[in-house]
Amino acid sequence: MTSTGNQALADILDRQAARTEGEQLLNAIVDFGVYVPVDANGSVMFVGMEGSGPSLPGYTSEECCKERLPQAAGAVHCDAARLLDIEQQTKVATLSVFSPGGYAGVPMDLLNQILQQRGQRVPEDRTLTLRWSTHPRAVALRDALRDRLLDFPGVHAVWIGHARWNETGVEQLMVHMAVGAEAPEGSADRLMKSLLARLPASGDADDADLAIALRVLDPVAEADAISQLDAMGLDTVRVDQSTRRVEVISQEYDEG
């Protein structure tokens, strides 16, 4: 089984419905994110579109990126906040979203408007259900974090959960990272890439390739969201850089 990616966005693009379903398209990007291609050095890749300057490409799945941009070394899942971070750093004004059968150009300003309307937060609990996960990939992520988190200063804590989007039924693993302002640029993406490289090869289980999404949180501006995550009983890995100690919290240990 391949990862499902952003099926809501793929459906709109494959039907060539971006012009008539613009609001749904924007919400699909904000709710589920896109996969941004990177080169062998881990740098974001851009594409040139007819009649315009460079554009940031976003694909509905990793598989779609491989098919439509085979020269990319990989793809990093980015939510809308991360896309706007890239926009601020590079000044690229347009996001070009691709599915296997469609394409649309999206002004970054529109994504910014949606985030402002939502308070720049993950959609409310009525849209996203998050729970503790015993999925093999979740356990592997937790164990890899225990070994790697000290190597990424500024990443304060990471939560791993099983997410289900209530409106579409799409399920995936959700990784939330609390990343402070003192963290070197790109720390979250580099840590995520390091973790994915350590995941074991897929087995025979139907859900072995459950997609993994990343959400980066500001420990100060999004303290309320972090408190909510702490109360959910998710697998949590946090670090105290002053003592160089890593703490792993899991219901699995409570059951033991």
Secondary structure, 3 states (H helix, E strand, C coil): CCCCCCHHHHHHHHCCCCCCCHHHHHHHHHHHCEEEEECCCCCECCEECCCCCEEEEEECCHHHHHHHCCCCCEEEEECHHHHHHHHHHHCCCEEEEEECCEEEEEEHHHHHHHHHHHCCCCCCCCCEEEECCCCHHHHHHHHHHHHHHHHCCCEEEEEEEEEEECCCCCEEEEEEEEECCCCCCCHHHHHHHHHHHCCCCCCCCCCCCCCEEEEEECCCCCHHHHHHHHCCCCEEEEEECCCCEEEEECHHHHHC
